[in-house]
Amino acid sequence: MTATPSTTVANLRDLGGTPLAGGRSVRPGLVLRSGALDRLDPVADPVVAALGLRTVIDLRSDAERADHPDRIPEGARLLVRDVLADKMNEGRMPAATQLKDLLSDPAVAEEHLGGGKAQALFGSVYRSFVSTSSAHAAYRTLLTEAADPQAGPLLFHCTAGKDRTGWGATVLLALLGADEDTLMAEYLSVNPAVKQAFAPMIEGFTAAGGDPDIALALIGVFPSYLEAGLDEVRVRYGSMEKYVREGLGVPDETVEALRAGLIV
């Protein structure tokens, strides 16, 4: 559970070292999370080169990938799994995919996101992580690949590396035996890196008269966001294991392989 300084990849974190039940922990160097890889320089960035990545899972939308395509290290394979495809098809674009547009006009942001609307929107997005078929397919791929010793080291990411990526980390760590406090701590730990990455955007928005609370609601992560997803798991499935088995369609043997490979 350590940040990995990189000059070209935002919010890069190794899930290795995260404490688990019984004094165990996650094996380091096998599963990593980050923001988008569009600025990655695989040659000039020694941190990323040293990771030896074999698999990259991109959880972003078609539009996000078109605007900022990943740069993949040589020898790694790229798997594209759009978590929000079904949510977008509802006709309401999730805030996570259009941060720059929403923060470019304070009046529009206030109309659509003020008065707690931003928090409600993110709650809806997190619930869709649990309820939609596109999210099921994406997180099924994440768990299946993480359980395959030939696929690692593996890195999964979205744009900022906080929401879609944060939910994936939560599911993975919960299956490995992390308790609720650890899950929340890992989820919230990305806030400093995310706020630093988007600082110019936040400053421009507030300088133009925008409400800083709206900017923070979009840029940061909050306990209520993750709690919305966890509540959806409880309501629909009763437990994380049933969500993984019945919702994601991940068989027990894959979960056991995941634990055997990633717990030390």
C-alpha positions, 0 to 999 in steps of 0.5 A: 500500500505504497505510492510509487513516485513516477515522473510520467504516471499520475497516482501510481500505487502498488497494492503490495503491503496492504495489511490483511487478516491474520497478520498477512499482507498483499504480495508486492510488485504484482498488482498496481493502480494508477491514473491514465498512462497517456504521459508515460515514457516507458524508456525515460521513466525508470520507475515504470520500466522497473515494474516489468508490467505484463498487463495493463487494464484500461477502465476508461470510456472510448472518448477518454481513450481517444483524447488521451491514449495510453502509452504501454510499456514494451512487452505489455498487453493492453485490455480495454474494459469500459466500466461506465459504458452502460451508465453512459447509455442512460443518457447522463454522462458521469462526472468522472469522464468530463472533469475539464468540461464541468470545471470550465464554466462555474455557472454551469457547474453550479446549476448541475452540481451545486447543492449536493448534486455532485455528491449524489451523482457520484453515489449513483456512479458508484452504485452502477459499478455494482449494478451494470453489465459493463462494470461487471465485465470490467471487474471480472476481467480485473479479478481474472487477470490478477489471479493469473500468475502469467498476467502479472505484474498487472496495472489497472487504471482509469483517468484520475485513478480514483473512482473506477480504479478505487472500486476495483482496488476495494473489491480486490483487497476485500477478497484478499481479506482486508478489513473495512478500515483498511479498504477505506484508508486505501481508497482515501489515500489517493486524495493528495496525489489526485488533488495535486494533479488537478490543482491548476484546474481547481485554481482556475475554476475557483479564480473564475468564481466557482464553488471550491466545494464543487471542485473538490467533490469532482476531484477528490474521493470521499467516504460517502462515495465508497459507502454507496458502492458497498451499500449496493453490494449489501442490498443486491448480494448480501456480501462481497463474495456473493457479488463477485460470484453471482454479479461478476461471475467469477468462480470460486477457483479463481478467487482461491487462485487470487488469494494463493498468488497475492497473499503473503 
